[in-house]
Amino acid sequence: MSRSTRRSFLETSAAVGVGIGLFPLQSSRAFAANDKISIACIGVRGRGNSVMNSFAAEPDCDITHICDVRESVRRQRGAEMKQKTGRMPKLVNDYRDLLNDKSIDAFMVATPDHWHALLTIEGCLAGKDVYVEKPASHNILEGKTAVAAARKRGRMVQMGTQIRSAAFLKEAIDYVKSGAIGKVIYGKAWETARNGAVHLPADSKPPSDIDYEIWQGPAPARPYNKSTVGSAWRWLFDYGTGDLGNDGVHRIDYCRAVMGLDGMPDAISCSGGKFFFKDDQEWPDTMLVNYEYPGKVLQYEMLLWSKPQIHGAGEGAYIYGENGWVVLTNTSWRAYDVAGKIVKQGSSDVGQQAHIRNFLDAVRSRKRESLNQEIYSGHVSTVMCHAGNISWRTGKKLRLDSKTEMFDDKEANQYVGREHRKGFELPDIV
């Protein structure tokens, strides 16, 4: 990043969100009892297909548009949706064709990470509500801009950390909030699994089936690589956020929810690196991240090479209080007393359908506070992932200003945002 670009970026970062409460809210369609909410689904290959089908399962929801840069994918998903619902969605290659379509009430976004925030922002500015998969952004500035855009236009935006809507998590939150384990000071989230190595083939010409220009979007221009576009993007700096932003965001999110940590951490430090894999992935395979709050510490442990599970689960979190502790997995919770005896427990599904129902209900009611993972809360958990990654990249313990969302370190602040590629610029929300 050049000196002039960096100066402009820092000024933009400091300005985002200033005065957003002064803008009038964009009017929203008033839904009659029998009206259906029309959803345009953007990115429907893998995770997006699962989320789209969950939306389609809701009786008051119509999948009216399917947008994907792969022609074969959008044709296949369109045919599947027609078979499921009896209605053929409109198939779209370029998301920009959706922005001015007033028949669309909301976007579902399940693209690679480098597209999450920009689609959220442009959707909000076009008057659409947005359900966006995690993480909410590729970097902190993008996420901050997405929050500002949602506020400016009065949009309902929910991040897809679906466990926030799971019944078991509410039980665990209420149990800890009741004081049953006493004062809570420490929580730890973890991820342990044996991932596969990432070996990229030689770059090649994009196949005719994909619009690679749009796939790259705001990321720096790079030659087409079949594996990168396939799934390896997650492990590369330009497109993904590593496993901290991929899976860690879930565990960090429900750990902080049970601990009652609503805002940004004061300080972040990370130890880790690529210690196991000798391959082409850029993000670390091992991380220990500490998040410091006033009087509390949340820690995240990531071991992408270790097969043994922790507390019987490959991913989860535990929260310690003075009189007991609680263990969380993705579908359950258990409370222990000081002697290690289980005193209460519960389980449910992972919460995906309930999370989507919660979003649709908010689209109808226009009650932002009813969202279980509204964009700002999702942004906080996402920032924690970005901050952990930045601490690792700089090798420094960092202090975070929760108002400016900048660090106390010039090198770290270079990673807070990036210059978007021409044609896919980050809008100013002032």
QUILINFEN-V624800 format. One record per pair of residues at least 24 apart in sequence whose C-alpha atoms are under 6 Angstrom apart, sorted by the first residue. I is the first residue (numbers start at 1). J is the second residue. D is the distance in Angstrom with one decimal. If there is no record, write none. Layout:
i=I j=J d=D
i=I j=J d=D
//
This chain:
i=14 j=404 d=5.7
i=16 j=429 d=5.7
i=16 j=430 d=5.8
i=17 j=148 d=5.1
i=17 j=430 d=5.7
i=18 j=430 d=5.5
i=20 j=152 d=5.4
i=23 j=152 d=6.0
i=25 j=153 d=4.9
i=25 j=154 d=5.2
i=26 j=153 d=5.2
i=36 j=60 d=4.6
i=36 j=61 d=5.1
i=37 j=61 d=4.7
i=38 j=62 d=4.8
i=38 j=64 d=5.8
i=38 j=104 d=5.3
i=38 j=105 d=5.2
i=39 j=63 d=5.0
i=39 j=64 d=5.8
i=39 j=106 d=5.0
i=39 j=107 d=5.7
i=40 j=64 d=5.9
i=40 j=65 d=4.4
i=40 j=66 d=5.8
i=40 j=107 d=4.9
i=41 j=66 d=5.0
i=41 j=67 d=6.0
i=41 j=107 d=5.9
i=41 j=108 d=4.6
i=42 j=67 d=4.6
i=42 j=68 d=5.9
i=42 j=108 d=5.9
i=42 j=109 d=5.0
i=43 j=68 d=5.1
i=43 j=110 d=5.0
i=43 j=111 d=4.7
i=48 j=110 d=4.8
i=64 j=89 d=4.6
i=65 j=89 d=4.8
i=65 j=90 d=4.6
i=65 j=91 d=5.9
i=66 j=91 d=5.1
i=67 j=92 d=4.6
i=67 j=93 d=5.5
i=68 j=93 d=5.5
i=69 j=93 d=5.2
i=69 j=210 d=5.5
i=69 j=211 d=5.2
i=70 j=209 d=5.6
i=70 j=210 d=4.5
i=71 j=209 d=5.5
i=99 j=126 d=5.6
i=106 j=130 d=5.4
i=108 j=132 d=5.9
i=113 j=138 d=5.6
i=113 j=240 d=5.4
i=114 j=138 d=5.0
i=114 j=239 d=4.9
i=117 j=142 d=5.8
i=117 j=146 d=6.0
i=121 j=146 d=5.0
i=121 j=149 d=5.7
i=124 j=150 d=5.6
i=129 j=155 d=5.2
i=129 j=156 d=5.0
i=129 j=157 d=5.8
i=130 j=157 d=4.7
i=131 j=157 d=5.7
i=131 j=158 d=4.9
i=131 j=159 d=6.0
i=132 j=159 d=5.0
i=132 j=160 d=5.8
i=133 j=159 d=5.6
i=133 j=160 d=4.4
i=134 j=159 d=6.0
i=134 j=160 d=5.4
i=135 j=245 d=5.8
i=135 j=382 d=5.5
i=139 j=417 d=5.5
i=140 j=383 d=5.8
i=140 j=416 d=5.2
i=141 j=416 d=5.9
i=141 j=417 d=5.0
i=147 j=376 d=6.0
i=156 j=368 d=6.0
i=157 j=374 d=5.8
i=157 j=375 d=5.3
i=158 j=373 d=5.5
i=158 j=374 d=4.7
i=158 j=375 d=5.4
i=159 j=373 d=5.8
i=159 j=375 d=6.0
i=159 j=378 d=5.6
i=161 j=250 d=5.9
i=162 j=351 d=5.4
i=162 j=352 d=5.0
i=162 j=355 d=5.4
i=163 j=350 d=5.5
i=163 j=351 d=5.2
i=164 j=372 d=6.0
i=165 j=351 d=5.2
i=165 j=354 d=5.8
i=165 j=355 d=5.0
i=166 j=350 d=5.6
i=166 j=351 d=4.0
i=167 j=348 d=5.9
i=168 j=332 d=5.8
i=168 j=346 d=5.8
i=168 j=347 d=5.0
i=168 j=348 d=5.4
i=173 j=258 d=4.7
i=181 j=321 d=5.0
i=181 j=323 d=4.6
i=181 j=324 d=4.6
i=182 j=321 d=5.3
i=182 j=322 d=5.2
i=182 j=323 d=5.3
i=183 j=321 d=5.2
i=183 j=322 d=5.5
i=184 j=320 d=5.9
i=184 j=321 d=4.1
i=185 j=296 d=4.5
i=186 j=296 d=5.8
i=186 j=297 d=5.1
i=186 j=298 d=5.9
i=186 j=320 d=5.4
i=187 j=298 d=4.8
i=187 j=318 d=5.7
i=187 j=319 d=4.2
i=188 j=298 d=5.6
i=188 j=299 d=4.6
i=188 j=300 d=5.7
i=188 j=317 d=5.4
i=188 j=318 d=5.4
i=189 j=251 d=5.5
i=189 j=252 d=5.8
i=189 j=300 d=4.8
i=189 j=316 d=5.7
i=189 j=317 d=3.9
i=190 j=300 d=5.6
i=190 j=301 d=4.6
i=190 j=302 d=5.8
i=190 j=315 d=5.4
i=190 j=316 d=5.5
i=190 j=317 d=6.0
i=191 j=302 d=4.8
i=191 j=314 d=5.9
i=191 j=315 d=4.5
i=192 j=303 d=4.7
i=192 j=304 d=5.5
i=192 j=306 d=5.8
i=192 j=314 d=5.1
i=193 j=304 d=5.0
i=193 j=305 d=5.8
i=193 j=306 d=5.3
i=193 j=307 d=5.2
i=194 j=304 d=5.3
i=194 j=305 d=4.3
i=194 j=306 d=5.5
i=194 j=307 d=5.6
i=195 j=304 d=5.6
i=198 j=279 d=5.6
i=198 j=280 d=5.5
i=198 j=281 d=5.8
i=199 j=279 d=5.8
i=199 j=280 d=5.4
i=200 j=227 d=5.9
i=217 j=424 d=6.0
i=218 j=420 d=4.7
i=218 j=421 d=4.7
i=218 j=424 d=5.0
i=220 j=421 d=6.0
i=235 j=281 d=5.1
i=235 j=282 d=6.0
i=235 j=283 d=5.7
i=236 j=281 d=5.9
i=236 j=282 d=5.3
i=242 j=283 d=5.3
i=244 j=385 d=5.7
i=245 j=385 d=5.4
i=251 j=316 d=5.8
i=253 j=381 d=5.5
i=255 j=317 d=5.9
i=264 j=380 d=6.0
i=264 j=402 d=5.9
i=265 j=291 d=5.8
i=265 j=292 d=5.6
i=265 j=293 d=5.1
i=266 j=292 d=5.7
i=266 j=293 d=5.5
i=266 j=399 d=5.7
i=266 j=400 d=5.4
i=267 j=291 d=5.9
i=267 j=292 d=5.1
i=267 j=398 d=5.5
i=267 j=399 d=4.3
i=267 j=400 d=5.9
i=268 j=397 d=5.8
i=268 j=398 d=5.2
i=269 j=391 d=5.7
i=269 j=397 d=4.4
i=270 j=391 d=5.5
i=270 j=392 d=5.3
//
